[in-house]
């Protein structure tokens, strides 16, 4: 997939009904108008669509919030509300479902957009969704690798001279992703020199276990401990834990990464979940903006 084959639409102003006013009563005094453009990435006989939203004051030093799963509509709504209030950009995979469909002459392949950032992850996501195939086509793997590089480039912003990647996700009440799943990690996995006596993960009493932040930055971990549930991702991560996610890529490349995760239903907008996600984003981004 060559970059000159990408198609990028011009910026257009987003109507309020499609923008940050996604929920009844969610508009705020002083909200910034949003603009949107589409990035079209041809892969085989298909096209992957990325929508990029921005406020007019957005730039290299304003946050970009990445929403990789199209079914996580509450994550997208929270991200749009956040930039409408504070400025910045949102980059969102579109398509309606968690996995993207990729049509080729040899049939339809599916991939999880948050599993394409490492070679092992690309291979595994394609193979898991078509288990009868031993080796996914090299050309398809190369296309996903280029798409991953493009997403990282588009989503990176700087805060006080330091590059950052920030992803926004939701997990369902029935899902397994929560602060509790990290409690079983052996103590030896955490470097006490880096953690300076902090417990990892950092638990906030009387909070929702599925509302949490995960980061590769020890300093951000320190600053968020006591303010929210927070996990410092182990570095270096064992090869067996390489699932191809953006957090794994960031850890492997020494990049500052933040994932803001909130419990919410898929596909259906939930005002209370959006506002919880927005509150968590405000806390975490406030620390990033201040500088570590």
Secondary structure by P-SEA (a helix, b strand, c coil): cccccbbbbcbbbbcccccccccccccccbbbbbbbbbbbbbcccbbbbbbbbbcccccccbbbbbbccccaaaaaaaaaaaaaaccbbbbbbcccccbbbbbccccbbbbcccccccaaaaaaaaaaaccccccccaaaaaaaaaaaaaaaaaaccccccccbbbbbbccccccccccccccccccccccccccccccccccccccccccccccccaaaaaaacccccccccccccccccccccaaaaaaaabbbbbbbbbbbbcccccaaaaaaaaaaaaaaaaaaaacc
